[in-house]
Structures are given as structure tokens and as C-alpha cells.
Amino acid sequence: MGLDHQAIDKLRTRVRREIDEGLLPSAQFALAYQGELVAFETYGDATNETRYVVYSATKTFVAGAMWALIGDGLIDVRKRVCDYVPEFASNGKDGITVEQVMLHTSGFPSAPLKALDGATSAGRRAAFAKWRTSWEPGTKFEYHPTSAHWVLAELIETVTGTDFRTVVEQRVTAPAGLPKVLGELPFRAATLHVTGAPATSEEIQSVFGVPALPATEVTIEALTAFDAPGVQDVGVPGGGGVMRACDLAMYYQAVLNNPGDMWRPDVIHDARTNVRNHFPDPLTGVSANRTLGLVQAAGDGKDNFRGFGRTVHAGTVGHNGAKGQIAWGDPVSGLSFGYCTNGLDQHEIREPRRTTALGSLAADCAN
């Protein structure tokens, strides 16, 4: 395969559209191909040095640290969380495994922990002791926006004796040739802007078959809280990464190519290819298709529901973030794609449609 520069122009035009229309204050995209960054551009009130809060696209950087520790023999995903963190065993959580936490099947999707309280091991463990499950672990999938990755952060610190943010830097971003993206950083993310109006109940009904989407902790108030320097300094492991689109694109080149054996080869191969969670998403009914830390495209005509667009190859892996942050790598084409914006579009239908359009156009950039 080679690059299709006309397709890159189409992608560039689509990225610019919401900027030109005044819907988004800025947006940044990057394409990488076979280990090299081949396109990186920023539009609107920002530059190529602007960083963005990427929300849940952060999760795979924390997963990367887990893969390193699995390869070291320090973490066994078959073991119970409480084998490492005794405080976690309270309130009937003693049977939950590390694997279930990484697959979002562990039963505590809305367990509360404020960002500032999660900054320390003591704060995390105190919260774990209070948490309860909402359903029987291992019986279904429900996305855990932040709770699961607080547990992963504590596991990382427990087995290494090192701050989890430092471990992510030392074992993930630095080996991939990337700057630190989690915790106290020498830069701040672009100021967040709430844009657009929410979809009407009629619009939601026409697309999802229900008059309103279920409430989750991912609210506009929760998302705009990441503007606060103190919250950014915490480095919330499930959503507080601060980076550029090129950092996302190049990270997925590392996931695809494992440069310098960043991870033990069998571990990263498992993370890319072994789908361990086929439970349906409770909203869309589409198979979650999750590996240990990644979402995988299935080539079943429903990959747009997983955040990939419609034209990626089966086996593409990634993990997007709230309000349109996009991050994935396609092992067949060798392409990886990153997209960031600081515009929090409230329209529950327009934003995922933009994600589908951008992902589809990006996947077409190799032929």
C-alpha cells in the first residue's frame, strides 16, 4: 500500500469544516504511516504545539503500562485485584479479576472517585473500600468511564513502587519517542469550549430508538472540569491525558510495530488481536470487541459504532475519547490516525457522525 494524497486532501477539508462553520474553536489531526508521521495540521485558534485533553483516548496509554508489567511478570490478569490491593476486597468485590477490570466487565461502572482524591494511593484505596458493584462481575459489558482505570493506576503503583504517571512515561511514552502526557506537565491543554445545542428528543428517538440517552458520569460539567490546572496535574488515568494529535497517531504506530521491543512480543500481540469481551454494548447492541485495553474493529459493518468509521480494516485497534477525540491504528494499511478538538459539541448525534466521517476518510488515505 501507498499514501493517497488526494484522500489526505479530502480528510483535511473535512477537518476544517466545523472550524470554518464556527462550530469548533480548533481541531488538530495527524496521520502516521509505517512508522513515520506523514501529516500533522492544526486549524482554528491553535497551533501544532497546542495540546488537548484527549479524555478516554488516555486509557490505552495506561493499558500500555499494564502490558509492560504483564510482560515483566509483575501482573497476572487472571489474578484478583484484591490479591494486589487488599482494600479492594470489600463489599463483595473480592472475586473481581484484573482482566475484568481491563475489559469493563467488572461491575462498578459508576463507582465514584473525585480527581483530586485519586491523586494519591491513600485516596484511591479509601475509595475502593467504599465501592460496591452494580451487577455481577463478568456477566456483561458496561463502559467504566473512570473507575476501572483508577484501579489500574493503583495496580501499577503497587507492583512497581513508582508513581503510575512516572511508569507511563518511562515504559510507554518515552520508549515510543513521545513527550510525557499524564500528570504535571510543562504545558496546559487548550481551553475547553462548550458548543452547539443538544439534540432534540425527536432526533435522539430517530437514531437510537429512545427519547433520551442514559445518564452517565460523562457530563458537560465533568468534561469541562479538566480545564482546571489541578485536575490536569492529577493525570486522571481514565481520561486526563494532555497531548497532540501527532502523539496519538505515533503511539498507535508503536502499538502496531512495537519499536525496540517496548513490550514483550506475545503480550502486545495478544493486546492487538485477542478479543476477550464480545458482550453487547447496552446502548447500541453492538459487540464491545475489546482486548486487554483496546477496542478492535470487527469488519462486521458496525465499526462506526466502535468509533472507527466505516472503511478501516478488520483488526484495527484504538480507543476514542469524549466529544470527538479519535485514535486508532490499522495493521493492514499501516496507517494510524489522531484527531483532537477542544470544542465540546453538545449535539449527541452530530459529534459521532463527525467521528465516523473523519475515521472513514482517514482510513482511505492508504491504497
C-alpha positions as CSV (number, residue, x, y, z in Angstrom):
1,M,0.0,0.0,0.0
2,G,1.0,3.6,-0.5
3,L,-0.4,7.0,0.5
4,D,-3.2,8.6,-1.4
5,H,-2.6,12.3,-1.3
6,Q,-6.0,13.2,-2.8
7,A,-7.6,11.3,0.0
8,I,-5.5,13.2,2.5
9,D,-6.8,16.5,1.0
10,K,-10.4,15.2,1.5
11,L,-9.6,14.5,5.1
12,R,-8.0,17.9,5.5
13,T,-11.1,19.6,4.1
14,R,-13.4,17.6,6.4
15,V,-11.4,18.5,9.4
16,R,-11.6,22.2,8.5
17,R,-15.4,22.1,8.0
18,E,-16.5,22.7,11.6
19,I,-13.8,25.3,12.1
20,D,-14.9,27.2,9.1
21,E,-18.6,26.9,10.2
22,G,-17.7,28.3,13.7
23,L,-18.8,25.1,15.5
24,L,-15.4,24.2,16.9
25,P,-12.8,26.6,18.2
26,S,-9.9,24.4,16.9
27,A,-9.0,21.0,15.7
28,Q,-5.8,19.1,15.0
29,F,-5.3,15.9,13.0
30,A,-2.3,13.6,12.3
31,L,-1.7,10.7,10.1
32,A,1.3,8.3,10.5
33,Y,2.3,5.6,8.1
34,Q,4.7,2.7,8.5
35,G,6.4,4.3,11.5
36,E,6.6,7.9,10.2
37,L,4.4,11.0,10.7
38,V,3.1,12.0,7.3
39,A,0.6,14.7,8.0
40,F,0.1,16.9,11.1
41,E,-2.0,20.1,10.9
42,T,-4.0,22.4,13.2
43,Y,-6.9,24.6,12.3
44,G,-8.7,27.4,14.2
45,D,-7.4,29.1,17.4
46,A,-4.4,26.8,17.9
47,T,-1.0,25.8,16.6
48,N,0.8,22.5,16.1
49,E,2.2,23.0,19.6
50,T,-1.3,23.1,21.2
51,R,-2.1,20.2,23.4
52,Y,-5.6,18.9,24.1
53,V,-7.4,16.9,26.8
54,V,-8.0,13.6,25.0
55,Y,-10.3,12.1,27.6
56,S,-10.7,8.4,27.2
57,A,-8.1,8.1,24.5
58,T,-5.8,8.3,27.5
59,K,-6.9,4.8,28.5
60,T,-4.6,3.0,26.1
61,F,-1.5,4.7,27.4
62,V,-2.3,3.3,30.9
63,A,-3.0,0.0,29.2
64,G,0.4,0.2,27.7
65,A,2.0,0.4,31.1
66,M,-0.1,-2.7,32.1
67,W,1.2,-4.6,29.1
68,A,4.8,-3.8,30.1
69,L,4.2,-5.1,33.6
70,I,2.4,-8.2,32.4
71,G,5.5,-8.8,30.3
72,D,7.7,-8.3,33.3
73,G,5.7,-11.0,35.2
74,L,4.6,-8.4,37.8
75,I,0.9,-8.5,36.9
76,D,-1.2,-11.6,36.1
77,V,-4.6,-10.6,34.7
78,R,-6.1,-13.9,35.9
79,K,-5.5,-12.9,39.5
80,R,-8.0,-11.0,41.6
81,V,-7.5,-7.3,42.1
82,C,-7.5,-7.8,45.9
83,D,-4.5,-10.1,45.6
84,Y,-2.6,-6.9,44.9
85,V,-4.8,-4.3,46.7
86,P,-6.4,-5.8,49.8
87,E,-8.7,-2.8,50.3
88,F,-10.5,-3.7,47.1
89,A,-12.0,-6.9,48.5
90,S,-14.7,-5.0,50.5
91,N,-18.4,-5.2,49.7
92,G,-18.3,-8.4,47.7
93,K,-15.6,-7.2,45.2
94,D,-13.2,-9.9,46.2
95,G,-13.7,-12.1,43.1
96,I,-13.1,-9.3,40.5
97,T,-10.1,-10.1,38.4
98,V,-7.6,-7.7,36.7
99,E,-8.8,-9.0,33.3
100,Q,-12.4,-8.0,34.1
101,V,-11.2,-4.5,35.1
102,M,-9.4,-4.1,31.8
103,L,-12.4,-5.4,29.8
104,H,-15.0,-3.2,31.5
105,T,-16.9,-6.2,32.8
106,S,-16.1,-5.7,36.4
107,G,-19.4,-4.4,37.6
108,F,-18.6,-0.9,39.0
109,P,-19.0,1.4,36.0
110,S,-20.1,4.4,38.1
111,A,-18.1,4.0,41.3
112,P,-17.2,7.5,42.4
113,L,-13.8,9.0,42.9
114,K,-13.1,12.7,42.6
115,A,-10.0,13.5,40.6
116,L,-8.1,15.3,43.4
117,D,-8.8,12.4,45.8
118,G,-7.4,10.0,43.2
119,A,-4.1,11.8,43.1
120,T,-2.7,9.6,45.9
121,S,-2.6,5.9,46.6
122,A,-4.3,6.5,50.0
123,G,-7.1,8.4,48.3
124,R,-7.7,5.7,45.8
125,R,-7.6,2.9,48.4
126,A,-10.0,4.7,50.6
127,A,-12.5,5.0,47.7
128,F,-12.1,1.3,46.8
129,A,-13.0,0.3,50.3
130,K,-16.4,2.0,49.8
131,W,-17.2,0.9,46.3
132,R,-19.9,-1.6,45.5
133,T,-20.8,-3.4,42.3
134,S,-23.9,-2.6,40.3
135,W,-24.2,-6.0,38.7
136,E,-22.4,-9.4,38.9
137,P,-18.8,-9.0,37.6
138,G,-18.1,-10.9,34.4
139,T,-21.7,-11.2,33.2
140,K,-21.9,-8.2,30.9
141,F,-20.2,-5.1,29.5
142,E,-20.8,-1.6,30.6
143,Y,-18.3,1.1,30.0
144,H,-16.4,2.3,33.1
145,P,-15.6,5.9,32.2
146,T,-13.0,6.5,35.0
147,S,-13.4,3.9,37.8
148,A,-11.6,0.9,36.1
149,H,-8.5,3.0,35.4
150,W,-8.2,4.3,38.9
151,V,-7.8,0.6,39.8
152,L,-5.2,0.1,37.1
153,A,-3.3,3.1,38.3
154,E,-3.2,1.6,41.8
155,L,-2.1,-1.8,40.5
156,I,0.7,-0.1,38.6
157,E,1.9,1.8,41.7
158,T,1.6,-1.3,43.9
159,V,3.7,-3.7,41.9
160,T,6.4,-1.1,40.8
161,G,6.6,1.1,43.9
162,T,6.6,4.0,41.5
163,D,4.0,6.7,40.8
164,F,1.8,5.4,37.9
165,R,2.3,8.6,35.9
166,T,6.0,8.1,36.0
167,V,5.6,4.5,34.9
168,V,3.5,5.5,31.9
169,E,6.3,8.0,31.0
170,Q,9.1,5.5,31.5
171,R,7.6,2.4,30.0
172,V,5.2,3.9,27.4
173,T,5.7,7.4,26.1
174,A,9.5,7.7,26.3
175,P,10.2,4.4,24.6
176,A,7.7,5.4,21.9
177,G,9.6,8.7,21.4
178,L,6.8,10.8,22.8
179,P,6.6,13.5,25.5
180,K,5.1,12.9,28.9
181,V,1.3,13.1,28.6
182,L,0.0,12.4,32.0
183,G,0.3,14.3,35.3
184,E,2.2,17.5,35.9
185,L,3.3,18.8,32.5
186,P,5.2,22.0,31.3
187,F,2.1,22.9,29.2
188,R,-1.6,23.2,29.6
189,A,-4.3,21.9,27.4
190,A,-6.3,24.2,25.1
191,T,-9.2,25.9,26.9
192,L,-12.4,23.9,26.5
193,H,-15.4,25.4,24.9
194,V,-19.0,24.1,25.0
195,T,-20.5,24.4,21.6
196,G,-23.8,23.7,19.8
197,A,-27.1,22.7,21.3
198,P,-28.2,19.2,22.5
199,A,-30.1,17.1,20.1
200,T,-33.9,17.1,20.5
201,S,-35.7,14.1,21.9
202,E,-37.2,13.6,18.4
203,E,-33.7,13.5,16.9
204,I,-32.5,11.0,19.5
205,Q,-35.5,8.9,19.0
206,S,-35.0,8.7,15.3
207,V,-31.4,7.5,15.7
208,F,-31.3,5.5,18.9
209,G,-34.9,4.4,19.2
210,V,-35.3,6.0,22.6
211,P,-36.3,9.6,23.5
212,A,-33.2,10.2,25.7
213,L,-29.8,8.7,26.2
214,P,-29.0,7.2,29.6
215,A,-27.3,9.5,32.0
216,T,-23.6,8.7,32.8
217,E,-20.8,10.5,34.6
218,V,-19.6,11.9,31.3
219,T,-21.5,15.2,31.6
220,I,-20.5,18.6,30.2
221,E,-19.7,19.6,33.8
222,A,-17.4,16.7,34.3
223,L,-15.7,17.3,31.0
224,T,-15.1,21.0,31.5
225,A,-13.6,20.2,34.9
226,F,-10.5,19.2,33.1
227,D,-9.8,22.9,32.4
228,A,-8.6,23.2,36.0
229,P,-4.8,23.0,36.3
230,G,-5.1,20.9,39.4
231,V,-7.2,18.3,37.7
232,Q,-4.8,18.2,34.7
233,D,-1.9,17.7,37.2
234,V,-3.6,14.6,38.6
235,G,-3.4,12.9,35.3
236,V,-6.7,11.1,35.6
237,P,-5.8,7.6,34.2
238,G,-9.2,7.1,32.5
239,G,-9.4,10.5,30.8
240,G,-6.8,13.1,31.8
241,G,-4.1,12.7,29.2
242,V,-2.9,16.0,27.6
243,M,-1.3,15.7,24.1
244,R,-1.3,16.4,20.4
245,A,-2.9,14.5,17.6
246,C,0.6,13.5,16.4
247,D,1.2,11.9,19.8
248,L,-1.9,9.8,19.4
249,A,-1.0,8.8,15.8
250,M,2.6,7.9,16.7
251,Y,1.5,6.0,19.8
252,Y,-0.5,3.7,17.6
253,Q,2.5,3.2,15.3
254,A,4.2,1.9,18.5
255,V,1.2,-0.4,19.2
256,L,1.3,-1.7,15.6
257,N,5.1,-2.1,15.3
258,N,6.5,-2.5,18.9
259,P,9.7,-0.5,18.3
260,G,12.7,-1.7,20.2
261,D,10.5,-4.4,21.8
262,M,8.8,-1.9,24.1
263,W,6.5,-4.7,25.1
264,R,7.1,-8.5,25.2
265,P,6.1,-9.6,21.7
266,D,3.5,-12.1,22.8
267,V,1.9,-9.6,25.2
268,I,1.4,-6.8,22.6
269,H,0.3,-9.4,20.0
270,D,-2.4,-10.5,22.5
271,A,-3.4,-6.9,23.2
272,R,-3.8,-6.2,19.5
273,T,-5.6,-9.4,18.4
274,N,-7.2,-11.3,21.3
275,V,-10.8,-10.1,21.7
276,R,-11.8,-11.2,25.2
277,N,-15.0,-9.2,25.5
278,H,-17.8,-9.9,23.0
279,F,-20.6,-8.7,25.2
280,P,-23.0,-6.3,23.5
281,D,-22.9,-2.6,24.2
282,P,-26.1,-1.9,26.3
283,L,-26.9,1.2,24.1
284,T,-26.1,0.0,20.6
285,G,-26.3,-3.7,20.9
286,V,-23.0,-4.0,19.0
287,S,-20.3,-6.3,20.3
288,A,-17.9,-4.4,22.5
289,N,-15.0,-6.2,20.8
290,R,-12.4,-5.4,23.5
291,T,-9.0,-6.8,24.0
292,L,-6.9,-6.0,27.1
293,G,-7.2,-2.2,26.8
294,L,-8.1,-1.7,23.2
295,V,-11.2,-1.7,21.0
296,Q,-10.9,-3.8,17.9
297,A,-12.7,-3.3,14.6
298,A,-14.6,-6.4,13.5
299,G,-15.3,-5.7,9.8
300,D,-18.9,-6.5,10.5
301,G,-20.4,-3.3,9.1
302,K,-20.8,-1.8,12.6
303,D,-17.3,-0.5,13.2
304,N,-18.6,3.1,13.1
305,F,-20.4,2.3,16.4
306,R,-17.0,1.4,17.8
307,G,-15.5,4.8,16.8
308,F,-13.6,3.7,13.7
309,G,-15.6,5.0,10.8
310,R,-16.7,2.6,8.0
311,T,-13.6,1.8,6.0
312,V,-10.9,0.6,8.4
313,H,-9.7,-3.0,8.0
314,A,-10.9,-5.7,10.5
315,G,-8.3,-5.8,13.2
316,T,-7.8,-2.1,13.5
317,V,-7.3,-1.2,17.2
318,G,-7.9,2.0,19.1
319,H,-9.8,3.9,21.7
320,N,-11.5,7.3,21.2
321,G,-12.2,10.0,23.8
322,A,-15.3,12.0,24.7
323,K,-16.5,14.7,22.3
324,G,-14.8,13.5,19.2
325,Q,-11.2,12.7,20.1
326,I,-10.0,9.9,17.7
327,A,-7.1,7.5,18.0
328,W,-6.5,4.2,16.1
329,G,-4.0,2.1,14.1
330,D,-4.8,-0.2,11.2
331,P,-2.4,-3.1,11.0
332,V,-3.3,-3.9,7.3
333,S,-2.7,-0.5,5.8
334,G,0.0,0.6,8.4
335,L,-1.9,3.9,9.0
336,S,-2.7,5.4,12.3
337,F,-4.9,8.4,12.9
338,G,-5.2,11.0,15.7
339,Y,-7.7,13.8,15.9
340,C,-8.2,16.3,18.8
341,T,-10.5,19.2,19.4
342,N,-11.3,21.5,22.4
343,G,-14.9,22.0,21.2
344,L,-17.3,20.1,23.3
345,D,-20.2,19.8,20.9
346,Q,-23.4,19.1,22.9
347,H,-25.3,17.5,19.9
348,E,-25.3,13.8,20.7
349,I,-25.8,12.8,17.0
350,R,-23.6,15.4,15.1
351,E,-20.4,14.5,17.0
352,P,-20.4,10.7,16.4
353,R,-21.3,11.4,12.8
354,R,-18.2,13.6,12.5
355,T,-16.2,10.9,14.1
356,T,-17.5,8.4,11.5
357,A,-16.8,10.7,8.6
358,L,-13.2,11.5,9.8
359,G,-12.4,8.0,10.5
360,S,-13.6,6.8,7.2
361,L,-11.7,9.4,5.3
362,A,-8.6,8.8,7.3
363,A,-8.7,5.0,6.5
364,D,-8.9,5.8,2.8
365,C,-5.6,7.6,2.9
366,A,-3.6,4.5,2.1
367,N,-4.4,2.5,-1.0
